[in-house]
């Protein structure tokens, strides 16, 4: 029987350090992370190793963005007393498990991953990407399964990655732990499997449209509202949101981008319903008024985050973030090494246990 014991069900999710976090990250995953900290044992991973897949020549930028992501998390409400921040490059078990998983996934299966294919297209990589670029999709499975989580809070665009993670978890348990291939996912660990089969937890807004009113919110497309934006910046960006409506007496489409923001950020359901009714009827409700309410609601959300973020700016803030990351390495490595050893036992590779010093 599997001898790994958990006191609480676990969560693992994270971000690649490519820049500041925005509202799409918030509604897609980050607010779920904050909400679930008391009920789950939470591990949040900064995938700084994976950042090298497309920025191999920019190590300084990756280091800076690694600290920026950690600051955004802390400012948003991730509590280092309740959750563990994981720095990917400091967890050697992830790289080793990635190697074992790479043997279980056919190359054509990895390349069929729709998220991977989309990234290749959006970044214009053609066939000029490094070998490490598709390998990161396998590594992401190891990022997750090394912590044996039950849930993985993600945005809608990451669900395909989670499905591949679920596949490799099943395959490992069948191949090395004797779990019946017909077993239900929830039965894998009780039947002796090393890895639970995690479920994706998509945020309440799976895909937040950007301020261009068309594409998914993204830093690279220049259509993002960042968690660090000021009230003035928020107002300017929301004011530019295109709806196609001409007058306040013209019936409006409540399925447009503006009303996705209304439903996502205005807290009062009765007020949301009132705005929808008046807007759809062309009842003297202009886009400008709705945009002003949305901007105010977003600023109310981000205001406390900006204050907490300000305390982490400058040299002192960087030092504090590094202290947290280094302190959390010990716990993250203890969990990862325990899982890796269980996997190696199943693979008949348990020739000895190692200890790590940081």
Beta strands, then each sheet from edge to edge (+ up, - down):
strand 1: 10-15
strand 2: 41-46
strand 3: 83-87
strand 4: 151-154
strand 5: 199-202
sheet 1: 1+ 2+ 3+
sheet 2: 4+ 5+
end
